[in-house]
Amino acid sequence: MKQALKKEGKYSYLEVGEGTTPIIILHGLMGGLSNFDGVIDYFSKKNYKIVFPELPLYNSNILKTNVKAFAKYVKDFIDFKGFDKVILLGNSLGGHIALYHAKINPEKMAGLILTGSSGLYESAMGDSYPRRGDYEFIKKKAQDVFYDPAVATKEIVDDVYATVNDRMKLVKTLTIAKSAIRHNMAKDLPEMQVPTCLIWGKNDNVTPPEVAEEFNELLPNSTLYWIDKCGHAAMMEHPDEFNEIMFTWLKQNNL
């Protein structure tokens, strides 16, 4: 990240731009702040306040390493910042946390943007247990997240490799993955009235296109947009197209 993180109390976060209703970005399990560089640069210049908290995925008590606890963390952060209404943008696990927050705190939600979100189904590691010490296996898994394997830079692969080779981080990664499966939201979605933008890669192998279609069917106030030749992280693989879709949707919904 080009910008420095603020540290206040137990929170570490990025805050750039000015706007009345902040866009809060929630990152995924293996995704860092840099995954959203394009979104941050674009929207902070379009009169939006962008706020990006670091989620405590690996430094929480194991009993609080789950979707519900992370959604509570987001609620506490929103209260800490004194925000009235927010727009949540989440990728993968971040989308799932955003959905759970919208379920338990609907009064705080102005809008919801999901891309490659878990919550219904995901195949994070396929059928394979993450092999510690096997760099080429990790590299292949990281490349499979994208339509274009070149997006999985050495820096991204090295980060994933370091995570799965850290015993406690690996335990927590698997704990979170199980929590995501346990917190299936199919029964909750029809009750959620928040305006929702779904931006999906047509070639997503982790949360495949049929997952996006099911989200769109179950959420009563959703709009689904496709990006071609795109995998699980649309905001990284096609940042310009992603930003244009998101900006158009925000304007259509007066957000």
C-alpha positions in Angstrom: 0.0 0.0 0.0 1.2 3.5 -0.8 -0.7 5.0 2.2 0.2 4.4 5.8 -2.2 2.6 8.1 -3.7 4.4 11.0 -3.5 2.6 14.4 -6.2 3.6 17.0 -6.9 1.3 19.9 -7.2 -2.3 18.7 -7.8 -1.1 15.1 -5.4 -0.8 12.2 -6.9 0.7 9.1 -6.5 2.8 6.0 -8.7 5.9 5.5 -8.6 8.0 2.3 -10.9 10.4 0.5 -14.0 12.3 1.6 -17.6 11.3 1.4 -20.8 11.2 3.5 -21.3 7.4 3.3 -18.0 5.5 3.6 -17.1 2.5 1.6 -15.6 -0.1 3.9 -13.5 -2.7 2.2 -13.3 -6.2 3.7 -10.4 -8.4 2.4 -10.4 -12.2 2.0 -8.6 -15.0 3.7 -5.4 -14.8 1.6 -6.0 -11.3 0.3 -4.2 -8.3 1.6 -4.8 -4.5 1.4 -2.9 -4.2 -1.9 -5.5 -6.3 -3.7 -7.8 -3.3 -3.7 -5.3 -0.6 -4.8 -7.2 0.1 -7.9 -10.5 0.5 -6.0 -8.9 2.8 -3.4 -7.2 5.0 -6.0 -10.3 5.3 -8.1 -13.0 5.9 -5.5 -11.0 8.2 -3.2 -10.9 10.6 -6.2 -14.6 10.3 -6.9 -15.8 11.9 -3.6 -16.0 8.7 -1.6 -14.4 8.0 1.8 -12.6 4.6 1.6 -12.0 2.8 4.8 -10.0 -0.4 4.9 -9.7 -2.1 8.3 -7.2 -5.0 8.7 -9.3 -8.0 9.9 -7.8 -9.9 12.9 -7.8 -13.2 10.9 -4.6 -14.5 12.5 -4.4 -12.7 15.8 -7.7 -13.5 17.4 -8.4 -16.2 20.0 -9.1 -19.4 18.1 -12.7 -19.3 19.6 -13.2 -16.0 17.9 -11.7 -17.1 14.6 -15.0 -17.4 12.7 -17.3 -15.4 10.4 -19.7 -14.3 13.2 -16.9 -12.9 15.3 -15.3 -11.1 12.4 -18.7 -9.5 11.6 -18.9 -8.4 15.2 -15.4 -6.9 14.8 -16.7 -4.9 11.8 -19.7 -3.7 13.7 -17.5 -2.5 16.6 -15.2 -0.8 14.2 -18.1 1.1 12.5 -19.3 2.1 16.0 -15.8 3.2 16.9 -15.6 5.4 13.8 -19.0 6.8 14.5 -20.4 6.0 11.0 -24.1 6.2 10.6 -24.6 4.2 7.4 -21.9 2.3 5.4 -21.4 0.6 2.1 -19.6 -2.7 2.6 -17.4 -4.1 -0.3 -16.1 -7.6 0.3 -14.2 -10.2 -1.7 -14.3 -13.9 -0.9 -14.3 -14.3 2.9 -14.7 -10.5 3.2 -17.9 -10.8 1.2 -19.2 -13.4 3.6 -18.3 -11.2 6.6 -20.1 -8.3 4.9 -23.2 -10.5 4.4 -23.3 -11.6 8.0 -22.9 -8.0 9.2 -25.8 -7.0 6.9 -27.9 -9.8 8.5 -27.3 -8.8 12.1 -27.0 -5.0 11.6 -29.3 -4.0 8.7 -29.8 -0.5 10.1 -26.2 0.3 9.4 -26.3 -0.8 5.7 -26.6 1.6 2.8 -25.3 -0.8 0.2 -23.5 -4.1 -0.3 -21.0 -5.0 -3.0 -19.9 -8.6 -3.3 -17.3 -10.1 -5.6 -16.4 -13.8 -5.5 -18.1 -14.0 -2.1 -18.4 -17.1 0.1 -21.6 -17.6 2.0 -23.2 -20.2 -0.2 -20.4 -22.3 -1.6 -16.6 -22.1 -2.2 -13.8 -24.4 -3.1 -10.8 -22.6 -1.5 -8.3 -25.4 -1.8 -10.2 -27.8 -4.1 -10.1 -31.3 -2.8 -6.5 -31.0 -1.7 -5.1 -30.2 1.8 -2.6 -27.4 1.6 0.8 -29.1 1.4 3.3 -27.3 3.7 6.7 -27.0 2.1 5.5 -27.7 -1.5 6.1 -24.4 -3.2 5.1 -25.5 -6.6 1.7 -26.8 -5.3 1.0 -23.5 -3.5 2.1 -21.6 -6.7 -0.4 -23.6 -8.8 -3.2 -23.1 -6.3 -2.5 -19.3 -6.2 -2.5 -19.2 -10.0 -5.8 -21.1 -10.2 -7.5 -18.2 -8.3 -7.1 -16.1 -11.5 -8.1 -16.5 -15.1 -4.6 -15.2 -16.1 -2.0 -17.1 -13.9 0.4 -14.2 -14.4 -1.6 -12.2 -11.9 -0.3 -14.5 -9.2 3.0 -12.7 -8.8 5.9 -14.1 -6.9 5.0 -11.8 -4.1 1.5 -13.2 -3.8 2.7 -16.8 -4.0 5.4 -16.1 -1.4 2.7 -14.6 1.0 0.4 -17.7 0.6 3.4 -20.0 1.0 4.4 -18.2 4.2 0.9 -18.4 5.6 0.5 -22.2 5.1 4.0 -22.8 6.5 3.2 -21.0 9.7 1.6 -23.7 11.8 -0.8 -21.4 13.8 -1.8 -19.4 10.6 -2.5 -22.7 8.9 -4.7 -23.9 11.8 -6.6 -20.6 11.8 -7.0 -20.7 8.0 -8.6 -24.1 8.2 -10.7 -23.0 11.1 -12.0 -20.0 9.1 -12.7 -22.2 6.1 -14.8 -24.5 8.2 -16.6 -21.6 9.7 -17.4 -20.3 6.2 -19.0 -23.6 5.4 -20.9 -23.7 8.7 -22.3 -20.2 8.2 -24.2 -20.9 5.0 -26.5 -18.0 4.4 -29.0 -19.4 1.9 -31.9 -19.2 4.4 -31.0 -15.6 5.4 -30.6 -14.0 2.0 -34.3 -13.7 1.1 -34.8 -11.5 4.2 -32.0 -9.1 3.4 -33.3 -5.9 1.7 -30.1 -4.0 1.3 -29.3 -2.9 -2.3 -26.6 -5.4 -3.4 -24.2 -5.3 -6.3 -22.7 -8.6 -7.4 -19.6 -8.4 -9.6 -18.4 -11.8 -10.7 -15.7 -13.3 -12.9 -17.1 -15.6 -15.5 -14.2 -18.0 -14.9 -14.2 -18.0 -11.1 -13.1 -21.5 -9.9 -13.4 -20.8 -6.2 -17.0 -19.4 -6.1 -18.2 -20.5 -9.6 -20.7 -18.5 -11.8 -23.7 -20.6 -10.5 -22.9 -19.3 -7.0 -23.3 -15.7 -8.3 -26.6 -16.7 -10.0 -27.9 -18.2 -6.7 -26.9 -15.1 -4.8 -28.8 -13.0 -7.4 -31.9 -15.3 -7.1 -32.0 -15.3 -3.3 -31.2 -11.6 -2.6 -34.4 -9.6 -3.3 -32.6 -6.3 -4.1 -29.5 -7.4 -6.1 -28.0 -6.8 -9.5 -25.5 -9.2 -11.1 -22.7 -8.0 -13.4 -20.2 -10.3 -15.2 -16.6 -9.8 -16.1 -15.3 -12.0 -18.9 -11.9 -13.8 -18.8 -11.8 -13.2 -15.0 -11.3 -15.4 -12.0 -12.0 -15.0 -8.2 -10.6 -11.5 -7.7 -12.2 -9.3 -10.3 -10.9 -6.0 -8.6 -7.3 -7.3 -9.2 -7.6 -8.9 -12.6 -9.8 -6.2 -14.3 -9.6 -3.2 -12.0 -10.8 -0.6 -14.6 -13.9 -2.6 -15.6 -14.6 -3.5 -11.9 -14.5 0.2 -10.9 -16.7 1.3 -13.8 -19.4 -1.3 -12.9 -19.3 -0.4 -9.2 -19.4 3.4 -9.8 -22.4 3.0 -12.2 -24.2 0.9 -9.7 -23.5 3.3 -6.8 -24.9 6.2 -8.9 -28.0 4.2 -10.0 -28.7 3.6 -6.3 -28.0 7.2 -5.2 -25.1 6.1 -3.0 
